[in-house]
Amino acid sequence: MDENQKLIDLNQDLESKGINLRVEKRGKVLNIRGSLPDKKSPNLSKVQRISLKLPFNINGLEEAKKAIELIDYQLKISQFCWSNWIKEKAISSTKTNKTAVSNEIESFKKNFFSDTSRSKSQAGMISTWQSAYKPYLNRLIGVSHKSSLTLNKELLVKILLSYKENSRSRQQCGIALGALARHLKLKLPENWKQLQSGYGINESNFRELPSDEEIINSFQLIPNPKWRFVFGLMATYGLRNHEVFFSDLSCLKKGGDKILRVFPKTKTGEHQVWPFHPEWVGLFELDNITDISDLLPDIKTDLKETTLQHIGRRVSEQFRRYKISFTPYDLRHAWAVRTILIGLPNTVAAKMMGHSVSIHTKTYHHWITRRDQQIAVDSALSRVKC
């Protein structure tokens, strides 16, 4: 049945039920037309229209029928009110709300990028905004634009609870919205931290990181020497995906000290990293170089044309392409746990990884599995026997 015949049948059905209102098509949208209370003199009635803003299709006609039946019921019990049906006012209010929310988010964004204490590099700030703030603020904007909700603590809670409990997304959303609330001077609920309950300890206990043997075997799966070099660097130095492309590799030349310097333009700024295990420098052929200009894959690294996040994504794509059974970040996590087992002080390891000691302790001390603990126990016992 086409839409025109459906419209005819709908109005005939309304007439048969004694309902004096009709659905009419005006252009590509549907209206209700019939005798309704006068807006200025409710005791009087006259023929008027209600704009439904519904599309002229089967679904739109079904919704129009429901609206008419509701209006007819309201008229019969004397509870019809124009304020519930004047779409123009609602749209105007929604537009005002859209503008207000967008302006507040934009103000927060400007404040974020003007606070140089957040990161040591502009590229790092862009990467953090794109990955840790923008997705959650976009959801907030989307929800507020589809409703008449203003930017208040109720809306922030609504957005936070839209993410799965005990997920990393829930945790990161809580951090992002918490920063927004501080900027707007909004008081969050006292149980905000409980509500955001992130993935932290709960999930990291059960994450199985690759063993050293698995890492070495996976290195052999990569046929491309340039991507094999990327893998070796990340495994040996615990680098973030993008940091591979923003490091001084000259230390790997013959006679070099093998201490890698990560450039300032990365996410957390300049820092130096030592190899763990040191013998992996040779095992992964990282020191068998003369010309450092042609070691890495040819991908765009100009941060005027790309982002750190996009560069990092390219690395993840290659891991999947070569069917590596773990993620690039698992190499970084494994490096961190390795330094703990070796006995490297947290302050030193955290500085090498380019994050705070609190993050290091909170995150990585919970990644130590039973396998890792057994290795540490065996090592300690062997020293006692000696």
C-alpha positions, 0 to 999 in steps of 0.5 A, a space after each residue: 500500500 502506498 502512502 497516499 492510499 494509507 492517508 485516505 484510509 487513515 482519515 476514513 478510520 478516524 471519521 468512522 470513530 467519530 474523531 473530527 480531526 484529520 491528518 493532512 499532507 503539506 509538502 513532505 510533512 504531516 499536519 493535524 487539521 480540525 476544530 481546536 480550542 482558540 489559543 487566545 480564547 480557550 472556550 472557543 473553537 475554530 479550525 486550526 492546524 498542528 504541525 507534527 514535523 513528521 515525514 510523509 511515509 508509512 511510519 510518519 502516518 502511524 505516528 500521526 494517528 497516535 498523536 490524533 488519538 491522544 489529542 482527541 482524548 485530551 479534548 474529551 477530558 478537557 486537558 488539551 494544552 497548546 503548549 504541548 503541541 506547538 513545535 515551533 516553541 520546542 524547536 526554538 528552545 532546542 536551538 537555544 539549548 544547542 547553542 548554549 551547550 556547544 558554547 560551553 564545550 567550546 569554552 572548555 576546549 579553549 581552556 584545555 589547550 591554553 593550559 600548557 601544564 597538561 602536556 609538554 607538547 602541542 601534539 600530545 595535547 591534540 592526541 589527548 583531546 582527540 582520544 580522551 575527551 572528544 568522544 565523551 563530549 561528542 556524546 554529551 552534545 549529541 544527547 543534549 541536542 536531541 533533548 531539552 536537557 541543559 548542561 547540568 550534573 543530571 546530564 553529566 550523570 546520564 552520559 556517564 551511566 551510558 557507558 558499561 560499568 567497570 569499563 575503561 570507557 566509563 572511567 575515561 568518561 568520568 575523568 573527561 566530564 569531571 574536568 568539564 564540571 570543574 571548568 563550569 564550576 558544576 558540583 558533581 554528585 558525591 558518589 561520582 568516583 564510584 559511578 565512574 568506577 573504571 577498568 583499573 584494578 578490576 580488569 587488569 588482574 586478569 589480563 594475560 601479557 605475552 611472555 618473553 618467549 611469545 614476543 621473540 616468536 612473534 618477531 619472527 612472524 613479521 616478513 617486512 624488515 621495517 615493521 620488524 624493526 618497529 616491533 623490536 623497538 617497542 618490545 625492547 624499549 616499551 614505546 608507545 605506538 607513535 613514539 617509534 617514529 619520534 625518537 632519536 635512533 642514532 644511539 643504536 649505531 655502532 658504539 652508541 650507548 643504546 639509550 633511546 631519546 623520545 622527542 618532545 613533540 610526543 604525547 608526554 614530551 621528551 624522555 629517555 629509555 633504557 632497553 629491557 632486556 638489554 640483549 634484545 637490542 642485538 637479538 632484534 637486530 636494532 644495532 645492526 644499522 649505519 643509515 638511520 634515515 631508512 629504518 622505519 616504514 614510510 608513513 606520514 609523520 608531519 603533525 600538520 597533516 596527521 595526528 599521533 593517534 592516526 600514526 599509532 593506529 597504523 602500527 595496530 593495523 600492521 599487528 593485525 595484518 601479521 596476525 600477532 596474537 597481542 596488541 602493540 600496547 601489550 609490548 609496552 605493558 610487558 616492558 613495564 612489568 619486566 622492569 618491576 620484576 628486575 627491581 627497577 625503582 618505580 620513579 625511574 621506570 615511570 620517568 622512562 615511560 613518560 607518565 607519573 609514578 602514581 599512574 605507574 604504580 596503580 596500573 602496572 603493579 596489578 599486571 603482575 600475573 602468577 607466572 611473573 610472581 613465580 619468576 620473581 620467587 624463583 630468582 629470589 630463592 636462587 640468590 639465597 642458595 648462592 
